[in-house]
Amino acid sequence: MAFPSHGVTHRPTVTGTRGMVSSAHPLASLAGARILLQGGNAFDATVAVASTLNVAEPYMSGIAGCGYMLVYHAKEDAIHVLDYMGTSPHQATLDAYSVPRSNEGGIRSGMIPAACGGWMALLDRYGSMSRADIFASAIEHAENGYAVTTKNAEFMAGAASRFSETGAKIIMSRGRTPRPGEVLVQKELAQTFRKVVEGGAEVFYRGEIAKHIAQFFRENDGLITEKDLEDFQVDWPAPISTTFKDYEIYCPPPPCSGFQYLETFNILENDPLADLGHNSAQYLHLLIEAIKLASADRAEYTCAENPPITGLLSKDYAASQRKRIGYRAGVGGGERYTKDKLPSEILPGNAAEWINECTTHFDVVDGEGNAVAVTQSLGSGFGSGVALGETGMFLNNFMNWFDLLPESPNAIGPHKQIEMCMSPCQVWKDGKLFAVIGTPGSHGILQTTAQMVLNLIEHGMNIQAAIEAPRVRVDNPGTSVMMEGRIPIDVRAGLEARGHEPNVLPDWTAGVGGGQGIAVDQVEGSLMGGADPRRDGYSIGI
């Protein structure tokens, strides 16, 4: 069975037989490929990619950020979730955020830095190489600098207003953000990586780095303490999944909100999607309405005590949800929890009745069949905008993903997990890995992932075409829907006739995500990588 050739692509597809890395920056993909060529496994390469993205894409993710991994270990023949999202500080209360926007940026907007713990946990459990070898590329590019790309320059300039004094010192050393081709040096970050190479998670959460972080928070009216860092733990929960026709689709469990796209697949499973035509008016209408229904459930149930995942993912519940889709566009409630609902707004279903869950994404598959899908983030561009003292690390701003409404199940509270839209995905068929895939994009992750997977499964596209195809996103309350300009005018007219309000975006925009993915040929075992031209995505196969 050869890879499907269907789908016109903006850039050529990439193939390999001994390994594949698809990430949001060519230097990071190269770092992972180097590890594979040196005899390392997918887990070693994952941390090489993650740490190099910290350097080459510093506004998206980093060692003081958070994330999820979906990990397949071939010898165990088991899929695991590595949850390194962390928690809010012990001192986080609604009263601590009485100053407007203090949860959006600045020193109090950060959750416990968790990425270092996640990276080290993966290496401790499955790594095969030394930390010095794995971090070599990241240290090299941080110490000596790397040439900023056009996309780098755009994102950095767009985030310039977020910088604290310590953040500006790193990124705006010229008095402005770097321009394309200029070299960005991050020596303090290189030194932090060297300390992690030497001391692992211990030095970060209980040793020299931890003490430096805690002191910085004390001196700057922050909330994170040495106890917060000492109490940090990663988690290895089991994934959740649903079947879609001949496929099994996996994602992390709540408080990850990936179950939204699993529910979307269930709602649409019995519709003749392929026959409707890719991105036809009727196809998009069904997709948009299914997204609205699943999104309402996600906002209601993700952070509820004992979320009814069994009910939410049952086929009978999906059938009841499908009956709620008519010819006309429904009124969506937007992507975040709201206390006051719009007239006729789509409300969450009663899933309990059916009981019988600024970012980067990358994927790595090695020659042994190990596979890792990773979505991690700092939150907004450069997270909080605060670099933690002399560490070179930007603190995330994931307190912004909590709600300030006391009624919300996702309201700010002490030592609490958040609802999290980051959700890496694995797709399996007949007991074999079919694809690892994912995207950044806030709550749009849960919509873009569904579209990319449907492009693979229903429309027979290869991985590159599936990622490049034009997308839609339902983000605002009401009947509006964002869509890339490549969606034809007649399709927009067909949606308008059904009551949708198209909001046309540029032909190619990171506003609908920046997907990466790797597909596996079910017979040959060969690999095909896809990387999104909406960002600096690159795939490298060996």
C-alpha atoms as one frame of an Amber mdcrd trajectory, in Angstrom:
protein
   0.000   0.000   0.000   1.703   3.193  -1.159   1.128   6.632   0.327  -1.840
   8.479  -1.215  -0.833  10.965  -3.876  -4.073  12.975  -3.673  -3.732  16.647
  -2.807  -1.820  19.459  -4.453   0.954  20.678  -2.174   2.666  24.027  -1.820
   5.951  22.316  -1.019   7.278  18.816  -1.791   6.564  15.903   0.520   9.407
  14.335   2.503   9.931  10.592   2.875  12.198   8.354   4.936  12.714   4.767
   6.044  14.822   5.053   9.236  13.246   8.030  10.931  11.386  11.284  10.490
  11.195  14.584  12.358   8.574  17.255  11.631   8.775  20.461  13.625   8.085
  24.171  13.394  11.696  25.200  12.654  14.364  23.649  10.393  17.099  23.879
  13.052  14.957  21.894  15.471  14.115  19.243  12.880  17.812  19.020  12.032
  18.691  18.610  15.725  16.309  15.665  15.984  17.571  14.111  12.757  21.166
  14.397  13.988  20.276  12.445  17.112  18.629   9.700  15.040  21.676   9.510
  12.750  23.922   9.209  15.811  21.991   6.134  16.944  19.592   7.772  19.362
  15.934   6.857  19.565  12.770   8.923  19.079  12.731   9.887  22.744  16.259
  11.299  22.659  15.397  13.145  19.455  12.225  14.554  21.026  14.155  16.383
  23.727  16.746  17.566  21.184  13.918  19.059  19.116  12.145  20.562  22.141
  15.264  22.247  23.515  16.293  23.577  20.092  12.802  25.001  19.528  13.310
  26.852  22.832  16.244  28.597  21.137  15.012  29.012  17.559  11.329  29.635
  18.301  11.613  31.237  21.772   8.202  32.900  21.667   6.312  29.616  21.266
   7.716  27.151  23.804  10.549  26.641  26.220  11.945  24.951  29.274   9.809
  27.146  31.566   6.656  26.271  29.624   4.220  23.365  29.724   2.939  20.617
  27.439   1.750  17.143  26.607   3.383  14.225  24.828   1.644  11.220  23.318
   4.297   8.511  23.475   4.275   5.143  21.709   6.957   2.698  22.859   7.333
  -0.042  20.272   8.844  -2.780  22.499   6.130  -2.275  25.100   3.554  -1.902
  22.309   1.902   0.720  24.497   0.752   4.328  24.157   1.373   6.634  27.104
   0.557  10.252  27.846   3.256  12.391  29.437   1.499  15.311  31.115   3.854
  18.152  32.009   1.311  20.923  32.377   2.024  21.627  36.031  -0.311  23.572
  38.290  -1.052  27.075  39.472   1.003  28.320  42.451  -0.182  27.472  45.969
  -0.851  31.187  46.503  -3.019  31.586  43.387  -6.514  32.789  44.304  -9.003
  34.994  42.494  -8.104  37.795  44.924  -4.426  37.551  43.930  -5.499  38.554
  40.399  -7.652  41.539  41.297  -5.381  43.807  39.222  -6.819  43.772  35.674
  -4.919  41.594  33.186  -2.423  40.384  35.796  -3.189  36.805  34.742  -2.448
  37.660  31.087   1.112  38.935  31.352   3.806  39.762  33.869   5.205  37.904
  36.838   1.893  36.550  38.192   0.682  35.126  34.897   2.890  32.038  35.009
   2.073  28.525  36.136   4.834  26.313  37.546   7.526  25.820  34.857   6.956
  22.229  33.777   8.716  21.513  30.478  12.058  20.722  32.094  10.384  18.077
  34.231   8.626  16.609  31.210  11.774  16.432  29.105  13.756  14.812  31.912
  10.977  12.330  32.706  10.931  11.142  29.083  14.708  10.658  29.060  14.711
   8.951  32.451  12.146   6.425  31.269  13.094   5.839  27.635  16.226   7.799
  26.715  19.342   6.066  25.389  21.877   8.888  24.962  23.631  11.289  27.314
  21.974  14.611  28.111  25.112  16.332  26.831  24.630  14.864  23.359  20.892
  15.522  23.362  21.221  19.199  24.341  24.267  19.843  22.139  22.354  21.522
  19.291  20.327  23.750  21.608  23.415  24.840  23.520  25.343  25.490  20.300
  22.609  27.692  18.799  21.967  29.535  22.060  25.650  30.157  22.766  26.736
  31.152  19.262  23.431  32.470  17.968  21.241  31.566  15.026  20.055  33.583
  12.042  16.496  34.831  12.564  13.986  33.845   9.871  11.304  36.074   8.396
   8.624  34.320  10.456  10.799  34.596  13.587  11.108  38.335  13.014   7.347
  38.769  12.512   6.435  36.908  15.692   9.102  38.666  17.770   8.076  42.116
  16.579   4.443  41.290  17.316   5.300  40.342  20.903   7.627  43.263  21.640
   5.091  45.060  23.827   4.961  42.062  26.181   8.576  42.166  27.317   9.619
  42.910  30.868  13.031  44.470  31.404  14.652  41.034  31.660  12.891  39.832
  28.515  13.826  42.884  26.471  17.454  42.453  27.515  17.551  39.146  25.636
  15.419  39.721  22.554  15.815  43.486  22.111  19.545  43.843  22.764  19.751
  46.109  19.685  17.028  48.355  21.065  14.485  46.513  18.883  13.547  42.968
  17.963  15.814  41.191  15.441  15.282  41.527  11.714  15.484  38.620   9.256
  19.057  37.388   8.929  20.291  39.006  12.139  21.849  36.664  14.694  20.140
  36.179  18.063  22.441  35.062  20.893  21.054  33.630  24.166  24.096  32.888
  26.333  22.193  32.773  29.629  19.857  30.133  28.215  22.854  28.106  27.046
  24.218  28.197  30.590  20.876  27.043  32.014  20.872  24.114  29.590  24.396
  23.184  30.722  23.206  23.100  34.336  20.287  20.853  33.358  22.667  18.563
  31.454  24.736  18.274  34.629  22.002  18.092  37.250  18.790  17.036  35.494
  15.382  17.791  36.999  16.889  17.944  40.494  18.849  21.113  39.798  15.808
  22.749  38.193  13.235  21.975  40.879  15.309  21.690  44.069  18.808  22.926
  43.312  20.586  26.027  42.048  18.090  26.945  39.317  15.117  26.487  41.666
  16.644  28.797  44.262  17.333  31.434  41.613  13.749  31.230  40.298  12.218
  31.442  43.792  14.394  34.437  44.701  13.386  36.227  41.492   9.697  35.726
  42.330  10.178  37.006  45.880  11.931  40.134  44.648   9.311  40.876  41.981
   6.011  40.281  43.817   5.455  36.903  42.186   3.632  33.887  43.595   5.835
  30.895  42.774   7.899  29.635  45.714  10.486  26.927  46.342   7.649  24.743
  47.653   5.786  25.117  44.334   8.870  23.910  42.487   9.537  21.079  44.951
   5.917  19.897  44.652   5.967  19.736  40.855   5.400  16.285  39.358   4.769
  14.988  35.878   1.989  12.490  35.267   1.777   9.444  32.994  -1.980   8.904
  32.528  -3.505   6.538  29.995  -4.739   8.135  26.776  -8.377   8.288  25.766
  -9.578   7.309  22.296 -12.467   6.810  19.961 -12.997   4.782  16.823 -13.761
   6.509  13.554 -14.684   3.964  10.875 -11.532   1.801  10.520  -9.336   4.023
  12.673  -8.546   4.484  16.367  -7.738   8.071  17.367  -5.911   8.842  20.637
  -5.320  11.981  22.705  -4.559  12.896  26.357  -7.384  12.721  28.933  -8.904
  15.658  30.856  -7.969  18.239  31.942  -6.672  18.137  28.363  -9.614  19.050
  26.171  -8.684  16.828  23.225 -11.897  14.906  23.700 -13.521  17.779  21.786
 -12.116  16.505  18.506 -12.840  12.898  19.456 -16.484  13.868  19.976 -16.426
  15.760  16.670 -15.317  12.591  14.877 -18.081  10.598  16.579 -20.780  13.094
  15.583 -19.698  12.981  11.923 -18.863   9.276  11.659 -22.011   8.195   9.829
 -22.126  11.068   7.334 -20.803  10.454   3.774 -18.098  13.084   4.188 -15.946
  11.949   1.268 -18.951  12.011  -1.078 -19.807  15.581  -0.025 -16.455  16.787
  -1.327 -13.578  18.384   0.524 -14.520  21.800   1.928 -17.832  21.889   0.098
 -20.550  24.025   1.672 -22.426  21.028   3.088 -19.220  19.384   4.340 -18.113
  22.546   6.125 -21.606  23.149   7.516 -21.622  19.721   9.156 -18.076  20.150
  10.414 -18.730  23.624  11.841 -21.907  22.545  13.629 -20.245  19.421  15.059
 -17.407  21.635  16.320 -19.910  23.944  18.052 -21.611  21.027  19.809 -18.348
  19.438  20.933 -16.923  22.826  21.976 -19.900  23.496  24.249 -19.275  20.142
  25.949 -15.570  20.871  26.268 -16.149  24.213  28.009 -18.670  22.638  30.367
 -17.046  19.351  31.283 -13.244  19.443  30.918 -12.540  20.765  34.406 -15.636
  19.377  36.076 -15.115  16.960  38.919 -15.174  13.485  37.355 -15.910  14.603
  33.760 -18.270  12.119  32.037 -15.809  11.070  29.334 -17.440   7.682  28.808
 -20.699   9.406  28.013 -19.143  12.159  25.946 -17.417   9.613  23.721 -20.248
   7.100  23.454 -21.673   6.474  19.998 -25.252   6.811  21.256 -24.471  10.268
  22.640 -22.843  11.214  19.334 -26.007  10.134  17.508 -28.106  12.343  19.789
 -25.747  15.252  19.141 -25.921  14.677  15.379 -29.715  15.077  15.525 -29.204
  18.625  16.807 -27.609  19.671  13.489 -30.101  21.114  11.023 -29.884  23.055
   7.790 -29.271  26.409   9.498 -26.188  27.488  11.435 -26.530  27.173  15.184
 -25.479  29.908  17.607 -22.123  29.012  19.075 -20.955  30.169  22.478 -17.331
  30.877  21.528 -14.270  29.079  22.761 -14.290  29.980  26.458 -16.733  29.476
  29.298 -19.357  32.230  29.709 -21.843  32.691  32.532 -24.460  34.493  30.439
 -25.581  32.690  27.309 -26.712  34.140  23.993 -30.319  33.650  22.835 -30.594
  30.185  21.265 -26.929  29.451  22.080 -25.863  25.827  21.672 -25.657  24.404
  25.204 -23.737  21.357  26.374 -25.511  18.034  26.103 -26.267  15.836  29.098
 -23.474  13.343  28.548 -24.045  11.731  31.930 -27.180  10.099  30.513 -24.995
   8.171  28.074 -22.441   6.653  30.446 -22.561   2.567  29.756 -12.194  14.501
  28.154   1.362  30.477  21.507   2.222  26.944  20.997   4.312  24.577  18.948
   3.783  21.029  17.801   6.286  18.464  16.550   6.493  14.753  15.831   9.275
  12.167  15.839   9.244   8.566  14.593  12.367   6.365  14.604  13.383   3.231
  12.745  12.255   0.972  15.596   8.696   2.261  15.365   8.803   4.461  18.478
   6.683   7.562  17.963   6.173  10.788  19.900   3.660  13.574  19.231   4.361
  16.720  21.258   2.389  19.912  21.798   3.979  22.413  24.177   3.812  26.125
  24.761   4.617  29.268  26.711   1.015  30.415  26.212   1.099  33.799  24.510
   4.091  35.098  22.556   7.069  34.784  24.960   4.539  33.705  27.577   4.462
  36.211  30.403   7.107  38.331  28.684   9.259  37.861  31.799  12.686  36.227
  31.615  13.472  34.606  34.960  16.431  36.538  36.278  19.735  35.449  34.752
  18.454  32.079  33.466  17.518  33.156  29.935  14.184  31.329  30.356  10.863
  32.989  29.517   8.109  32.181  31.981   4.820  30.898  30.545   1.554  32.802
  31.085  -0.814  29.868  31.488  -2.675  31.523  34.360  -4.440  33.296  31.477
  -6.019  29.961  30.550  -7.915  29.979  33.829 -11.207  31.867  34.055 -11.781
  34.814  36.392 -15.435  33.841  36.831 -16.004  32.046  40.172 -18.806  30.030
  38.550 -16.503  28.501  35.957 -15.195  24.966  36.583 -11.928  26.377  35.228
 -11.727  29.283  37.704  -8.360  30.284  39.204  -7.491  28.411  42.381  -4.431
  27.290  44.366  -2.318  24.352  43.152  -4.840  23.585  40.410  -4.664  22.159
  36.915  -6.192  24.055  34.004  -8.342  23.053  31.110  -5.753  22.769  28.346
  -6.395  22.830  24.617  -2.944  21.475  23.657  -3.666  17.968  22.446  -1.225
  15.871  20.394  -2.856  13.106  18.377  -2.041   9.595  17.219  -4.096   7.750
  14.597  -3.975   3.948  14.328  -5.422   1.496  11.814  -5.616  -2.295  12.118
  -3.351  -2.251  15.143  -0.616  -0.254  13.389   0.433   3.363  13.702  -1.053
   5.378  10.845  -0.086   8.957  11.759   1.141  11.273  14.490  -0.130  14.797
  14.052  -0.994  18.032  15.811  -0.919  21.809  15.733  -0.593  24.971  17.795
  -3.478  27.450  17.834  -5.103  27.788  21.287  -8.650  26.338  21.267  -8.367
  26.182  17.483  -6.086  23.157  18.035  -9.191  21.082  18.636 -10.675  22.170
  15.306  -7.551  22.140  13.129  -6.550  18.665  14.317  -9.952  17.318  13.321
  -9.686  18.908   9.862  -6.188  17.550   9.204  -7.140  14.021  10.293 -10.318
  14.085   8.183  -8.199  15.204   5.217  -6.093  12.075   5.705  -8.897   9.606
   6.394 -11.890  10.861   4.427 -10.261  12.689   1.543  -7.245  10.481   0.922
  -4.688  13.288   1.085  -1.046  12.681   1.798   0.257  14.191   5.036   1.659
  17.348   3.445  -1.542  18.053   1.518  -3.655  17.342   4.603  -1.726  19.975
   6.537  -1.664  22.582   3.773  -5.367  22.398   2.841  -7.386  25.549   3.671
  -9.047  25.566   7.073 -11.875  27.121   9.047 -12.096  28.085  12.708 -15.104
  28.825  14.886 -13.885  31.193  17.612 -16.421  33.949  18.310 -19.890  33.607
  19.841 -22.737  33.570  17.332 -22.702  32.268  13.760 -19.437  33.737  12.477
 -16.731  31.434  11.152 -13.196  32.311  10.121 -11.894  30.753   6.919  -8.812
  31.074   4.785  -9.272  32.946   1.517  -8.486  29.836  -0.520 -11.974  28.509
   0.253 -13.953  29.363  -2.911 -16.500  32.165  -3.103 -19.326  29.783  -4.050
 -18.672  27.743  -0.918 -18.840  30.891   1.196 -22.155  31.755  -0.478 -23.464
  28.276   0.317 -22.536  28.735   3.965 -24.167  32.158   4.063 -27.358  30.575
   2.714 -27.286  28.281   5.761 -26.941  31.221   8.148 -23.164  31.245   8.667
 -21.236  34.527   8.619 -17.895  33.905   6.880 -14.967  36.008   8.072 -12.399
  35.669   5.299  -8.743  35.527   6.364  -5.601  35.682   4.196  -5.042  32.665
   1.963  -2.374  31.337   4.353  -2.486  32.347   8.022  -1.146  30.995  11.292
  -4.496  32.042  12.781  -5.773  28.576  11.867  -2.742  26.759  13.297   0.604
  25.471  12.144   0.364  21.695  11.850   3.087  19.088  11.677   2.652  15.379
  11.115   4.181  12.057  10.125   2.322   9.290   8.294   3.395   5.646   8.294
   2.870   3.370   5.284   0.919   0.404   6.645   2.708  -2.177   4.468   6.174
  -0.803   3.723   6.749   0.870   7.075   8.165   3.925   5.297   7.510   7.420
   6.585   6.164  10.631   5.075   6.518  13.959   6.859   4.314  17.028   6.594
   5.193  20.525   7.804   3.105  23.673   7.702   4.220  26.547   5.444   2.035
  28.853   7.541   5.030  28.896   9.914   8.654  27.768   9.579   7.702  24.089
   9.567  10.176  21.569   8.146  10.268  17.793   7.906  13.517  15.838   7.649
  13.554  12.127   6.866  16.457   9.707   7.032
